[in-house]
Amino acid sequence: MTVQAHLESLQKKHIALEEKLHFAMASPSIDDREIADIKRMKLRIKDQIQKLTISVH
């Protein structure tokens, strides 16, 4: 997998997690721990995206 393809894959995952987060925050049955887990996953992916972006340039 090329760096660009990996970057695009991470961006898609980040968008999917953003959608999942919005759904979770709107749902009263979702607990705070699950929301925090989603936020942590988003941050990990965002960090990976930034590292790849820096390494490409």
N, C-alpha and C positions, 0 to 999 in steps of 0.2 A: 504494500500500500504506500502510495506516495505521501509526502508530507501534506500536500494540498488536499488530497482525498481524506486523510486522517483529520485535518482541520475542519473540513466540511462535515464529516461525520460527527465530530464533537459539537459543532454549531447546531446541528439538527437535534442532538441529544439535549443540548442546553435549552432549545426552544420547547422541546417536548416536556422537559422538567418544569419550565415556566408555566406551561398550560396545566400540568398536574398540580402545581403549587396553587394556581388560581382556583382550581376546582376544590382542592383540599381546604383552602381558606374559606370558601363559600359553603362548605359542608359542615354542619354542626356535629356530625358524628366522627369527624377526624380529630384525633387528639394532637396536642401541641408537640409531642415527641415526633410524630410522623411528619408534621410540617417542618420541624427543625431538621429532620433527616433529609428531606427534599432540598431544603436550603443548603445543607452541607454538600450534597451531591452537586448542586448547581455551582457552588463555589469551587469545588475540586475541578469540575469541567472548565470553568472560567479560567482557573489558574493554568490548566493544561493548554487552553487556547492561547493565552498570553505567552506562555513559554514557546509554543510552536511559532507564533507570529514573530517573536523576537529572533528565534533561530533562523527563520526564513530570510529576514532582512538583514 
